Amino acid sequence: MDFILNCFRKPTKLDAATLECQDASTSGAIIDALKGDAGFGKLSTFEGDAIVQRDEEDAEKLQKGVDASVAAGVLPKLNPPPTYQVIDVLGKTPDDVCDAILKHMGDAANKGGVVVLCGLSGTGKGTTVARLQARLGPGKTKTWSNGDVFRSLTLLAATWREKNYNPAWDKALTPTRVAEFMGMLEFGKFEGSWDIRVRGLGVDALVSKVKNTTLKAPLVAKNIPTVAERTQGEVVTFAAAAAKKMGDDGLVVLLEGREATVNYIPSPYRYTLTMSDRAVLGQRRAAQRLAAAVLKDVGEGASEEAISASLRKKLNEFLEEVP
């Protein structure tokens, strides 16, 4: 816990301890170290524009999947969609953001509920989730990832194809077939913890035990986009039921995603993190990339001089990518 708390302190310099945190404190220290640097400004602008473009493209693709699920009757049409509390993270620490969320949640922070977080990449959703976990304490929170459900479905669909001499994906992902695959997924308490059990087509496994092995194997990884495009509605419905179970059990469920899908997660605790200054958004993403590259380059326990030299080297390397 001391390591977690130290990583949320306001950094005064880019030393080994701050670099190894790889979080908001690291990004802040790098931004301070490169303040006024023209090269860092150029990289930041490039990263900020890329974030917005990529997020807009991803949101459009997700919305198409949701619209298809609505047309098929898998999801209801939301009219109007749920409202979100907007938190501008500009100038705020992770604790400031958490303070706003916890104040809005009131008693639910202690009794259980579902926290839905949206926002552009780089606005600090992951950092906010980590800080909420630290502040609420061990065993009080549970994060949720739709990716685990998509991977589980992909495993089942790909296994079905192998058992049936690899027919076209259209045959593996008919509404009837997808419903059968969803019936092979069960969310509940297994071995004392909330988990997803995948059982069918010769598979019997808990996601927590295979998420970094079977569910990341090529058979699954290369086919996720194909399956995800056809199963948005089913996965959202599954996630909504799972989140409610955990919230009713007294946990604070932390779920981040894009509005097109998380709109269907029932919760009054919905927050959109924004960055009113896009330049800062780009700086944070550029700093995140540099932080990871520098740590890989110098390793743990490096001197400030070695970190500074590596930071300059990695910045110059990244600038070669910028048009």
Secondary structure as the mmCIF struct_conf table of DSSP 4:
data_model
#
loop_
_struct_conf.conf_type_id
_struct_conf.id
_struct_conf.beg_label_comp_id
_struct_conf.beg_label_asym_id
_struct_conf.beg_label_seq_id
_struct_conf.end_label_comp_id
_struct_conf.end_label_asym_id
_struct_conf.end_label_seq_id
HELX_RH_AL_P HELX_RH_AL_P1 ASP A 2 ASN A 6
TURN_TY1_P TURN_TY1_P1 CYS A 7 PHE A 8
BEND BEND1 ARG A 9 ARG A 9
HELX_LH_PP_P HELX_LH_PP_P1 LYS A 10 PRO A 11
BEND BEND2 THR A 12 LYS A 13
HELX_RH_AL_P HELX_RH_AL_P2 ALA A 16 CYS A 21
BEND BEND3 ASP A 23 ASP A 23
HELX_RH_AL_P HELX_RH_AL_P3 ALA A 24 ALA A 33
TURN_TY1_P TURN_TY1_P2 LEU A 34 GLY A 36
HELX_RH_AL_P HELX_RH_AL_P4 ALA A 38 ALA A 71
TURN_TY1_P TURN_TY1_P3 ALA A 72 GLY A 73
BEND BEND4 VAL A 74 LEU A 75
BEND BEND5 ASN A 79 PRO A 80
HELX_LH_PP_P HELX_LH_PP_P2 PRO A 81 THR A 83
STRN STRN1 GLN A 85 ASP A 88
TURN_TY1_P TURN_TY1_P4 LEU A 90 GLY A 91
HELX_RH_AL_P HELX_RH_AL_P5 PRO A 94 MET A 105
TURN_TY1_P TURN_TY1_P5 GLY A 106 ASP A 107
HELX_RH_AL_P HELX_RH_AL_P6 ALA A 108 LYS A 111
STRN STRN2 GLY A 113 GLY A 119
TURN_TY1_P TURN_TY1_P6 SER A 121 GLY A 122
BEND BEND6 THR A 123 GLY A 124
HELX_RH_AL_P HELX_RH_AL_P7 LYS A 125 LEU A 136
TURN_TY1_P TURN_TY1_P7 PRO A 138 GLY A 139
BEND BEND7 LYS A 140 LYS A 140
STRN STRN3 THR A 141 TRP A 144
HELX_RH_AL_P HELX_RH_AL_P8 ASN A 146 LYS A 163
TURN_TY1_P TURN_TY1_P8 ASN A 164 TYR A 165
HELX_RH_AL_P HELX_RH_AL_P9 TRP A 169 ALA A 172
TURN_TY1_P TURN_TY1_P9 LEU A 173 LEU A 173
BEND BEND8 THR A 174 THR A 174
HELX_RH_AL_P HELX_RH_AL_P10 PRO A 175 MET A 182
TURN_TY1_P TURN_TY1_P10 GLY A 183 MET A 184
STRN STRN4 LEU A 185 PHE A 190
TURN_TY1_P TURN_TY1_P11 GLU A 191 GLY A 192
STRN STRN5 SER A 193 GLY A 200
TURN_TY1_P TURN_TY1_P12 LEU A 201 GLY A 202
STRN STRN6 VAL A 203 LEU A 206
HELX_RH_AL_P HELX_RH_AL_P11 VAL A 207 VAL A 210
TURN_TY1_P TURN_TY1_P13 LYS A 211 THR A 213
HELX_RH_3T_P HELX_RH_3T_P1 THR A 214 LYS A 216
BEND BEND9 ALA A 217 ALA A 217
HELX_RH_AL_P HELX_RH_AL_P12 PRO A 218 ALA A 221
TURN_TY1_P TURN_TY1_P14 LYS A 222 ASN A 223
HELX_RH_AL_P HELX_RH_AL_P13 ILE A 224 ARG A 230
HELX_RH_AL_P HELX_RH_AL_P14 GLN A 232 ASP A 248
TURN_TY1_P TURN_TY1_P15 ASP A 249 GLY A 250
STRN STRN7 VAL A 252 GLU A 256
HELX_RH_AL_P HELX_RH_AL_P15 GLU A 259 VAL A 262
TURN_TY1_P TURN_TY1_P16 ASN A 263 TYR A 264
BEND BEND10 ILE A 265 ILE A 265
BEND BEND11 PRO A 268 PRO A 268
STRN STRN8 TYR A 269 THR A 274
BEND BEND12 SER A 276 SER A 276
HELX_RH_AL_P HELX_RH_AL_P16 ARG A 278 VAL A 298
TURN_TY1_P TURN_TY1_P17 GLU A 300 GLY A 301
HELX_RH_AL_P HELX_RH_AL_P17 GLU A 304 LEU A 319
TURN_TY1_P TURN_TY1_P18 GLU A 320 GLU A 321
#
